[in-house]
Amino acid sequence: MPIGEVLIVDDSSTSRMIIQRCIEMTGVETSGFRFAENGLEALASLKEQGPVGVIVTDINMPKMDGQTFLRLLKADPEVAAIPTIVVSSIASGDADAEILGLGAAAVVKKPVSPAKLALALEALI
Amino acid sequence: MTVASDIARAGEVLAQSMSSAFADMCFLDARPVPRATSDILPEIRAVIDALKPTSWRIELRLPASLQGRMREILFPDGAGVAGEEDAVLELLNVAAGAFLTGYFGRGQEIKLALPRLLYFGEACEGTELASFVLDVEGVLVGVWLYSVRYRY
């Protein structure tokens, strides 16, 4: 089942590319990818270009970090329902719990892999 | 205060984290080798600061040739300088996250700053805790761990 367009939010162009490739390798059908370098750009993209099927976002970003982005996303009824996967280089039980408490669907530890993202995406389908 | 055994363990965990990052992200085999850090060609210098639960800095020094090799692997379609530099920074970010999690454990609050490059001989602040050399498929890479005292 296709998951629609995927918005990848990460200040690292390397990470954005890796995430996109990993998603493509999962075999999960998407209708394309959109990119943003931070939470601020991501919110602007959703406002200007409309909602997406899934969001994959980093946590540690300049201008607007992932936690703030997640809070604002879930506070906006037009985009609150978009399932969001958080990717992070830090594996911390408390941090993961906080992120899930903010409404993230899953937390995936970097480096991401097709297997890790497949698990997270399949739970959304 | 960090005792000698803690420092030795920190060095080991950092070496493992850095090796794993090279392997997982760039498919490059990286192994600690008994070489002097003065053997490194430090054309590229990247640092990342650990802000919690401790005030540490990790520095990575590598030759431009390895950065170029990483670019070829990660961006086979071609990428500009920004792509090359970003790959090193993201590798450092991933390695640092793994190191701090591995050293302090999942139950500890961990906070990292954004990674950045050092230019024009910019000095790296702090007291050196550990350093080692990795052989990344024939290319020597240096890694340093510093304790940094911040002034607020």
Interface residues (C-beta under 8 A of the other chain):
Chain A: D11 S12 S13 T14 S15 M17 I18 N60 M61 P62 S88 S89 I90 A91 S92 G93 D94 A95 K109 K110 P111 S113
Chain B: A21 D24 M25 L74 F75 A79 A82 G83 D86 A87 L89 E90 L91 N93 V94 A96 G97 A98 L100 T101 R106 G107 Q108 E109 I110 L112 L114
